[in-house]
Amino acid sequence: MRNFGIINETFKDILIEEIGLTDSKNKVMFSKYVKELKSNNVLRTQYHTYNNIENKVETDKIKSLEYIKESILLLKKIGVKEIIKENEKLVKFLTKNGYELTKDYKRKELHENLHKMIVTDKNTKNLDSILESAYFISDYMVNNAVVLKESSKSFYSNKAVGTIMIDKYNTKYSNISESEKLIIKTIISGNVKDKEELYSGMVKECIELVNTQLKECSIDEKDKLLQVKEKLLRLSYVEHEFLVEIDKIINLKNNLK
C-alpha cells in the first residue's frame, strides 16, 4: 500500500533524469503522469494536499494541527479505497515500464506519516500512533522553510521544476563531471545572461560536432547532418522557452557524441 508522496517523488526523479538524457521514455512517462493528475480527481486532490503540506509554514502549533486535521478530512472524503486503488495503478504503471519507486529522499518520513493518517481508521488502539503522526507533521510545518510555493492550480511549472532540481542537486548529481554540474547550476539558478551564454555555447558545440562528423560521414548521413546544422544556425535564445530548448540541445549534443 504505497503512499502518494513516494509515487510523486519517483516521477520527480523521472523528470530530473530527463535533463541531459537522449532517451525520451522519461519525458513520455512524466507527460502521462501530469495528464493523469489533471484529469483524475483522486490523484489531483492528493497532489495538491501533499504539495500544500510540504510547503506549509505555520509556527502556531494549534493552527498547524488544525490545518492537518482539515487536510486529512478532505482526503478521507474521497475514500480510502479509492486513494489506494488509484495509487496502486500508478505503481503498476511505473513497474510495467521498468521503473522502481524512489527509496530514500528528504520528505520520506513526512509522506509516511501523512499516509498513515489518511488510511488509518481511528480507534482506541491506534489513537496514540495517529497523534504521533500528526505531531510529526506539525513539527515539520513549524520548522519548515520554503524557497518557492507552487500555485495550487499548476502542475510542475518552470519555476517548480527549478526548485525540484535544487532539492535533488546534491544527491542526484554528486557523481557527475564539473562541466555537467556547471550546466545544471546555470539551468537552476543562472541569470538571463548566464543562460543565454550557456545556450549559445551549447549550440556552438553542437555545430562543431556536426562539422567533425561531416568530414567522416557517408553521403546519406551528410544530408541529415547538413539539415541539423542549418537548424542550429537558425536558433536564437528565447527566455521563456529556455528550459525546453536547452533540454533538446543537450540531447542533440549527446546524440552527436
C-alpha positions in Angstrom: 0.0 0.0 0.0 2.2 2.8 -1.4 1.6 6.4 -0.4 1.2 9.2 -3.0 4.3 11.0 -1.7 6.7 8.3 -2.7 5.0 7.9 -6.1 5.1 11.6 -6.8 8.8 11.7 -5.7 9.5 8.9 -8.2 8.0 10.9 -11.0 10.1 13.9 -9.9 13.2 11.8 -10.3 12.0 10.8 -13.8 11.6 14.5 -14.6 15.1 15.4 -13.4 16.7 12.4 -15.1 15.3 13.6 -18.4 17.6 16.6 -18.3 20.5 15.8 -20.5 19.4 12.3 -21.5 18.8 11.1 -25.0 16.1 8.6 -24.0 12.7 10.2 -24.5 10.9 7.5 -22.4 11.3 9.6 -19.3 9.6 12.6 -21.0 6.7 10.4 -22.2 6.3 8.9 -18.7 6.2 12.2 -17.0 3.8 13.8 -19.5 1.4 10.9 -19.0 1.6 11.4 -15.2 0.8 15.1 -15.4 -2.1 14.4 -17.8 -3.4 11.9 -15.2 -3.1 14.5 -12.4 -5.1 16.9 -14.3 -7.9 14.5 -15.2 -8.1 12.3 -12.1 -9.8 13.9 -9.1 -8.4 11.4 -6.6 -4.8 12.0 -7.7 -5.3 15.7 -8.2 -6.6 16.2 -4.7 -3.7 14.1 -3.2 -1.2 16.1 -5.3 -2.4 19.5 -4.0 -2.8 18.3 -0.4 0.7 16.8 -0.3 2.2 19.8 -2.0 0.4 22.2 0.3 1.6 20.4 3.4 5.2 20.1 2.0 5.3 23.9 1.5 3.3 24.9 4.6 5.0 27.2 7.2 2.9 27.6 10.4 4.7 28.5 13.6 1.5 28.3 15.6 1.2 24.7 16.8 -2.5 24.7 17.3 -3.1 26.2 13.8 -0.8 23.7 12.2 -2.6 20.7 13.9 -6.0 22.2 12.7 -4.6 22.5 9.2 -3.5 18.9 9.2 -6.9 17.7 10.6 -8.8 19.5 7.8 -6.4 18.3 5.1 -6.9 14.7 6.3 -10.7 15.1 6.4 -10.5 16.4 2.8 -8.7 13.3 1.6 -10.9 10.9 3.6 -14.0 12.3 1.9 -12.6 11.0 -1.4 -12.5 7.5 0.1 -9.5 5.5 1.4 -10.3 2.6 -1.0 -10.3 5.0 -4.0 -7.0 6.5 -2.9 -5.3 3.1 -2.5 -6.7 1.9 -5.9 -5.5 5.0 -7.8 -2.1 5.0 -6.2 -1.6 1.3 -7.0 -2.5 2.0 -10.6 0.4 4.5 -10.8 2.7 2.0 -9.1 1.8 -0.7 -11.7 2.3 1.9 -14.5 5.8 2.6 -13.2 6.7 -1.1 -12.7 5.3 -2.1 -16.1 7.7 0.5 -17.7 10.7 -0.7 -15.8 10.9 2.0 -13.0 11.3 1.4 -9.3 9.9 3.6 -6.6 12.4 6.0 -5.1 13.7 4.5 -1.9 15.3 7.4 0.0 14.5 11.1 -0.2 14.2 14.1 2.1 10.5 14.1 2.8 10.0 10.3 3.1 9.1 10.3 6.8 6.7 13.2 6.3 4.9 11.3 3.5 4.7 8.1 5.5 3.1 9.9 8.5 0.7 11.7 6.2 -0.3 8.5 4.5 -0.8 6.8 7.9 -3.2 9.5 9.0 -5.2 9.2 5.7 -5.6 5.4 5.6 -5.9 4.5 9.3 -9.3 4.4 11.0 -9.3 5.9 14.4 -9.9 3.6 17.4 -8.7 3.3 21.0 -5.8 1.1 20.0 -4.2 3.3 17.3 -5.0 6.8 18.6 -1.6 7.3 20.1 0.1 6.4 16.8 -2.2 8.7 14.8 -1.4 11.6 17.2 2.3 10.9 16.9 2.0 11.3 13.1 0.0 14.5 13.5 2.6 16.0 15.8 5.4 14.9 13.4 3.8 16.7 10.5 3.1 19.7 12.8 6.8 19.9 13.8 7.7 19.8 10.1 5.4 22.8 9.4 6.8 24.8 12.4 10.4 24.3 11.2 9.7 24.4 7.5 11.4 27.0 5.2 10.2 27.3 1.7 12.0 28.7 -1.4 9.0 28.6 -3.6 5.4 27.7 -3.2 3.9 26.3 -6.4 0.5 27.6 -7.4 -2.4 25.4 -6.3 -3.7 25.3 -9.8 -0.4 24.4 -11.6 1.4 21.1 -12.1 5.2 21.4 -12.4 5.7 24.9 -13.8 9.2 26.0 -14.9 9.9 27.6 -11.5 8.7 24.4 -9.8 11.0 22.3 -11.9 13.9 24.5 -10.9 13.0 24.1 -7.2 12.9 20.3 -7.6 16.3 20.4 -9.2 17.7 22.4 -6.3 16.1 20.0 -3.9 17.7 17.0 -5.5 21.0 18.5 -6.7 23.3 17.1 -4.0 22.1 13.6 -4.2 21.2 13.1 -7.9 24.3 14.9 -9.3 27.0 14.1 -6.8 29.0 11.9 -9.3 28.8 13.9 -12.5 31.6 15.9 -14.1 32.3 19.5 -13.2 31.2 20.8 -16.6 27.8 18.9 -16.2 27.4 20.4 -12.7 28.0 23.9 -14.2 25.3 23.3 -16.8 22.8 22.2 -14.2 23.7 25.1 -11.9 23.1 27.6 -14.7 19.8 26.0 -15.6 18.7 26.1 -11.9 19.9 29.5 -10.7 21.7 31.4 -13.5 20.6 34.8 -14.5 19.4 35.7 -18.1 23.0 36.4 -19.3 24.3 33.1 -17.9 21.5 31.2 -19.5 22.0 33.0 -22.8 25.7 32.3 -22.8 25.1 28.6 -21.9 22.5 28.4 -24.7 24.8 29.9 -27.4 27.8 27.9 -26.2 25.9 24.6 -26.4 24.7 25.5 -29.9 28.2 26.3 -30.9 29.5 22.9 -29.5 26.8 21.1 -31.5 27.8 22.8 -34.7 31.4 21.9 -34.1 30.4 18.3 -33.5 28.4 18.3 -36.8 31.3 19.8 -38.7 33.6 17.0 -37.3 31.1 14.3 -38.4 30.7 15.8 -41.8 34.4 15.0 -42.5 33.8 11.3 -41.9 30.2 10.6 -42.8 28.5 8.8 -45.7 26.5 10.5 -48.4 23.2 9.7 -46.7 24.5 10.8 -43.3 25.8 14.1 -44.8 22.4 15.2 -45.9 20.9 14.7 -42.5 23.8 16.4 -40.7 23.5 19.4 -43.0 19.9 19.7 -42.1 20.8 19.6 -38.4 23.4 22.2 -38.9 21.0 24.5 -40.8 18.5 24.3 -37.9 21.3 25.0 -35.4 22.4 28.1 -37.3 18.9 29.5 -37.1 18.5 29.0 -33.4 18.3 32.0 -31.0 17.8 32.4 -27.3 14.2 33.0 -26.1 13.9 33.3 -22.3 10.5 31.7 -21.8 11.5 28.7 -24.0 14.9 28.2 -22.4 14.1 25.0 -20.3 12.5 23.2 -23.2 15.1 24.2 -25.8 18.2 23.6 -23.7 16.9 20.1 -23.0 16.7 19.5 -26.7 20.2 20.9 -27.3 21.7 18.8 -24.6 20.0 15.7 -26.1 21.3 16.6 -29.5 24.8 17.1 -28.2 24.8 13.7 -26.6 23.5 12.1 -29.8 26.2 13.8 -31.8 28.8 12.5 -29.5 
